[in-house]
Every structure is written in structure tokens, then in C-alpha cells.
Amino acid sequence: MTVFLVDDSAVVRERLADALSGLPTGQVIGHAQGVAEAVEAIRRIKPDVVILDLHLLEGNGIQVLQEIKKGSTAPIVIVLTNFAYPQYRKRCLEAGAEFFFDKSLEFDMVRNVLQQLH
């Protein structure tokens, strides 16, 4: 299973990559910190799973989510954000995200989900 990380924080991307490196089921194949960069790379690389933050350098994760869910080979999207407000959760799930987690409280859930998806 291939995983692509979208987060504006290099520290968070590194922490996610470290957390997933011990999994036999997931391989991080790329990362981005902005909307345009993320959409282009995801379309080109075609990962199985995208871990997506809502706050990005230019724009937001909802823009990325809407764009990458348009295709017939859309990846599974796990939103992982510090902005885990009910209205964002609803909007992301309606736009096609399969999972939505609070970065400060549910960070480890990403690893659990990837294990279950495998």
C-alpha cells in the first residue's frame, strides 16, 4: 500500500513517516506542503492512500480533497488536522474523505487505519 503525505509542517510529515515506517503494510512514496504541488503529485504518482491536513501553505486540504476525488482511481483519504471542528468533519466526509481525525488527539489512529486497510 502506497501512502502520500500532505501537510505544511515538515515536523508532522517526518513524524508520520516515522510512525508508518514500522508498518509492513504502508510505504510513504511522497509528500507535499501546498495545494497545487499535492494535486499534481497525487495525480502523477497515484498513491493508494493520502494523509491530508486541512491547513496548507497556499489554500487548504479541502481543495486537494475535492480535486483528487474527481478521478475514477481516487485514493483513500485520511484527513488528519488540528482543525477537527464538526463543520470541517462534515464537509470533508461529504467531499469524499473516508476518515477524519484530530491531529492532537487521534494521531495514532492513522497507523491503525492503515493496518486495517491492508
Buried (B, 14 or more C-beta within 10 A) or exposed (E): BBBBBBBBBEEBBEBBBEBBEEBEEBEBBBBBBBBBBBBEBBEEEBBBBBBBBBBBEEBBBBBBBBBBBEEEEBBBBBBBBEBBEEEBBEBBBEBBBBBBBBBEEBBEBBBEBBEEBE
